Amino acid sequence: MRSHAIAIAKAAGQILRDGLRNERQIQHKSAAIDLVTNIDLASEKLIVSQLREQFPDHRIVAEESGDDGRTAEYCWVIDPLDGTTNYAHGFPFFAVSIALLHNNQPTIGVVYDPWRDECFVGERGVGAWLNDQPLHVTNTDTVDAALLSTGFPYTIRSNPDNNIAEFTRIVVKAQAIRRGGAAALDICYVAAGRSEGHWELGLKPWDTAAAAVVLAEAGGKLSTWTGADWNPWIDRLVATNGAVHAELVELLQA
């Protein structure tokens, strides 16, 4: 199933890559900063159709369509375009994200960045790779020496619980913080040793499920903001190399 997921993610990535050459049709969803493009929909249509053809008995949860698959034995969780706002502006930080959950546990994760042709893959109990090269997190053990990343929810304009206070607190403690705008890639960058941690709220299963497998298999750690056990249906995530995890959670709770 891992090889099927990789092939499908790369086919969808080709749609994203081709779409950058043409004018994109942009619509607003629930908020002025929550976008969807015609490319999201085309990518999702391809992914869903291929998954249904190859795995007709599996459930599918997708950002733009699909259902709640928490009760299914096998469920595919997909984001056809993670980083839609970036994509709509031509900012080259976006990806296709495909995860397989078995009894609600992320088992296979594929996050494909078509702009850089980087394919992050994880399989539970087997390993994590970037373009077939093994991944492992860094051993940096203090937030002071860590490069972190974060994100802000679509409700940032209307809801005071929007991560601004936490960002203000942590930005003066960390070596630096980046705001990439595509959670799946942000988490995979922790797995690849490009950063030490990512935290965010307002997340959906399609934002995190695939990247979570990659990070866990690369030696990283995931939890809620309080340090409790995390699963893809929880909207607050801390994802780190493990060594800075406790300190980052403490800062979030300060």
N, C-alpha and C positions, 0 to 999 in steps of 0.2 A: 504493500500500500504506500510505502514511502516513495518509491520510484514513480508511482502514479501521481502522487501529490506534487512532486518536483516537476514532472512534465506539464501538469496542468498549470501550475504557478508560472512556469516560463512562457507558456502559450498566452496566458492572461497578461504577463509582462510585455509581450510583444504588442498587444493591443494598447497598453499604456504608452509604450515608446512611440508607436505610430501616431497615437492621438496628439502627441506634443507638436507634431508638424502641422496640425490643422486647427482651425478655430474651434474652441471648446464651448459647448452649450452649458451654461451654469444656472442652476436653480438653488433657491434657498429652502431649507427644511424648517426645523422648528425655531431657529433663531437666525438673526441677520448674518452671523458668522459661521453658521452650520450649512455647508454647501454640499451639493451633489452635482456631478457632471454627467454628460452623456457617456463618457468613457467609463465611469464607475459602473453604469448600468450594462454596458457592453461587456466589460470584464466579468461582472457577476453572472451574466447570462451564459457566457462560455464556461465558467467554472461549474456552475450548478448543473448545466446540461451534461458535462462530461462526468461529473461525480454521479449523477443519477443513472447515466448509462453504465458505468463501471460498478457502482455499488447501489443497486436499486433498493435494497432493504435498509439502507442507512438514512438517518435523518440529517437535515441540513439547516444550520442557522447561519444567516447571512445578514450583512449590515442593511442592505436595501430591500431584502425580502426574506422569506423563510419563516420558521416557527421556533418555538422554545423546545430544545432537544434534551432538557435535563433528565427526562425519564427514559431516554433511549439507551440501548446498549452501546450502539455506535452512532456517533454524531459528528458531522463535519461542521466546523465553525470557520467562516471565511470573511475576510475583508478584501473586496476586489480592488480597493485603492485606499490604502492607509496613508494619510497625508493629503487629503483632497484639496485643502486650501493651498498647500504648497503647489500641488499639481496645477490648480486653476491659474496660478500666477506664473507658472513655468519655473518654479523654484525646485531644483533637482534633489529633493529628499522625500521619497515616497516609495511604496512597496506593495506587493501582493502578499497577503497573509492567509495561510491555509493550515488548519489544525484538525486532527482527529482525536476525539474524546472517546474513551472506552469506559463505560460506567461512570461517566462524568469526570474522569481523570484524563488530562492532556497526555496523549501517548505519542503522537507524531506532530511535528511542527515544521513548516516550511515558510520562510519569509524571503521573498525574492525582490531585490532592488534591480529593476531593469536598466536604470540609467548607468549603473556601475557594473552591471552583470555580476552581482554578488548574490549568491544563494546560500542563506543560512538554513541549516537543517539540523533537527534534533529528533532522536527516537529514544523513548524512555527505556532506561536500562542498557542502552547500546552505545550512545555517544552523541556528540555534536560536531558539526563541520561547517566550514565556509569554503565553498567550491572544492569539496573533498579533502580539505586540510583540517586536522583536528583543532578544536577550539578549547581555550581555557581562560578563565578569568585571571586578573592580576592578583598580586599578593599585597597591594597597598593596604595598609591597615589603619589609617587615620583619615578622617574627613578633611583635615587640614591639607593633606597631600593628594586629595582625590579630585578627579574631574567628574562632576555629576551632571545629570540632565533632569528635566522636569517638563511638565505641561500644565495647561490651564483648561478648565471645563468650558463648554459652550455657554454655560450660564454665568460666565464671569461678570457680565454687565448687570445682572439682576440678583445674584445670590452672593451674599458676603462670605459664604463658605466656599472660597474660590482659589485657595492656595497662595494668595498674595502674602498673607501674614507669614506662612511657613517659608516661602521663598525669601522674604526679607530677612528672616531669622537665619537661614542657612547660607545665603549668598556671602555673608561676611565670615563664615566659618570654613567654607570649602575653598580649594585652590581656584576653582572656576565652576560655573554652571552654564550649560547649554540648553537651549529650548528648540529642539529640532522640529517638532510638529508632526511626528509620526511615531507613535509609541512603540509599535512593533520593531522598528529599526533602532530606536533608542535602547530598548532592552537587549536586542541582539548585539549592539555595540558594547554593552557591558560583558556579554558572553565572549566577545572577540578581544577583550582586553583593551578596548579603545576608551573606555571610561570605567568608573568604579561603581556607579550606582544611578538608579533612576527612581523617582517617585512621582506619583500622579493620582488624581481623583477624577471621578466622572467617567471612568473607563467602562467599556463593554467587553463581552467575551471575545469578540472578533478583533479587538485591539491587542489582546494580551495572550490568548491561549497558545498560539503557535510559538511566539517568542519565549514564553515561559518554559516550554520544553527545551528549547535551545539553551537557555540560561542554566536551567537545572542540570542538564547533561554536561555543561561546560564547567561545572563546579560552583555555580552561583547559588544565591539564596533568595527566596521570595516570601513575603509575608504581607499582612495588612499594615496599616499605619501604626497599629498598636503592637505589632510583633506577633499577632495571632496567625494561625494557619490561613492560607489564602487559597481561593479557587477562582476560576475565571468569571464567576457570577458575582464576585465582590468587586465593587467599583473603586476601591482604594488599594493601591499597590506600592510596595517598596521592593525593588529588585536590585540586588547588589552582588559584589564579588564575595560576599560572606564576611570578609574581614572588617568592613566598615558598617556592617548591617546594624549592630546594636547601637552604635553611636548615632547613625542617621535616624533610626527609630526614636531614640531619646530626644534628638533635636526636633523631630516632628511633634513630639508630645510635650515639649517644654512649656 
